């Protein structure tokens, strides 16, 4: 049970990290395009 909970936490943390990277890249792309 504890191992399953840890795995779920890891998957959730990984998905949050990936989502944050995608959002940061998307916002940076918009800012870069608006500067030109």
N, C-alpha and C positions, 0 to 999 in steps of 0.2 A: 504493500500500500504506500509506504513512504517513497519507494523508488518511483512508482507511477506518478506520485504527486510532484517529485523533483523533475521528472521528465516533462510533465505538463508545464511546469514553471519555466523550464529551459526553452521549450518550444514557444511559449508566450513571449519570453524575453527576446528570443531570436526574431520573431515576427515583428515585435515593436521596434527593434533595432533596424531591420530591413525597411520597415515603413518610414522610420525617421530619415534614413539615408535617401529614400526615394523622394520624400517631401522636400528635403534640403536641396537635392539635385534639381527638382522641378522649379523651386523658388529661385535658385541661383540662375537657372536657364532663363526664366522670365526677366530677372533683373539684368542679365547680360544682354538679352535682346532689346530691352527698353533703353539701355544705355547707348546702343548704336543709333 
